Amino acid sequence: MTDVPDVNKPDVQFLSSFTEIFTFLTLWTVTVVAAAYFFAGVISAHVNKWECTCSNPSLLYPFLSCIFGIFIGLVHGAPMACIISALYRAIPYSPGVDIATGLGIGQVHTFTMVLLTFSLLIVALSLD
């Protein structure tokens, strides 16, 4: 006889409280932003051909940019996670871990696009 999985049992863990949703969204946002800043620091060190010596510790640049990315992720991720968590608690729906992951990563994309749009707008206005 084969083992038949129970189709009535959900496979996804649901986040039911405000703090669970807030923490999950904030951690995903901070993780993605910190990873992006870390890789930007690695690319910056590689492009500038910095050598790791005692007088020029270039290995610190990716980690310092990662710490800066953590700060940036908290600054824009925590308020948005607070709003999203309050909305999900106001409606009778508990998001799954997969939905919260997508929302956390989506916050980073939205923030980046808004920042890029305003940066290009400022550059275009300064050219006039």
Stockholm file with secondary structure:
# STOCKHOLM 1.0

chainA/1-128         MTDVPDVNKPDVQFLSSFTEIFTFLTLWTVTVVAAAYFFAGVISAHVNKWECTCSNPSLLYPFLSCIFGIFIGLVHGAPMACIISALYRAIPYSPGVDIATGLGIGQVHTFTMVLLTFSLLIVALSLD
#=GR chainA/1-128 SS CCCCCCTTSCSSCBCCSHHHHHHHHHHHHHHHHHHHHHHHHHHHHHHTTCCBCSSSBTTHHHHHHHHHHHHHHHHHHHHHHHHHHHHHHHTTCCCBHHHHHHHHHHHHHHHHHHHHHHHHHHHHHHHC
#=GC SS_cons         CCCCCCTTSCSSCBCCSHHHHHHHHHHHHHHHHHHHHHHHHHHHHHHTTCCBCSSSBTTHHHHHHHHHHHHHHHHHHHHHHHHHHHHHHHTTCCCBHHHHHHHHHHHHHHHHHHHHHHHHHHHHHHHC
//
